[in-house]
Amino acid sequence: SDLQVSWSPDGQRLLYQLSSNDSPLNQYVRNTGQTTVVPVAARLPRCVWSVDSQTFFCLTAAGLAKISAENSVAVSSEPTLVNARELVLSGTEEGIFFRTTGTNEIFSLRLN
């Protein structure tokens, strides 16, 4: 299995996951050396960090989850039925842009 990783913008946190379907999403905190399992069933390519490195967003089967990086708790969720990949958070953090698997159409979700 391949390891997939995503560093937070400040370089202090790392999301990582083996590419196998049953592998959990984990968060490693550099300054404490602590690793926690993220409490959502998400694949790493469907997650994106906030600019301030305090939260990250993941598209799951249940919807969009906003997760606190500090304690790895999902703080909100919005339903979505789109099979998305290549997530990009807007510069103002007001929305997430992504492409769909298969058709490569570009969509966005507004964050409240």
Secondary structure as GFF3:
##gff-version 3
##sequence-region A 1 112
A	DSSP	beta_strand	3	7	.	.	.	ID=ss1
A	DSSP	beta_strand	13	18	.	.	.	ID=ss2
A	DSSP	beta_strand	26	29	.	.	.	ID=ss3
A	DSSP	beta_strand	34	37	.	.	.	ID=ss4
A	DSSP	three_ten_helix	44	46	.	.	.	ID=ss5
A	DSSP	beta_strand	47	49	.	.	.	ID=ss6
A	DSSP	beta_strand	55	60	.	.	.	ID=ss7
A	DSSP	beta_strand	63	68	.	.	.	ID=ss8
A	DSSP	beta_strand	73	78	.	.	.	ID=ss9
A	DSSP	beta_strand	84	89	.	.	.	ID=ss10
A	DSSP	beta_strand	95	100	.	.	.	ID=ss11
A	DSSP	beta_strand	106	110	.	.	.	ID=ss12
###
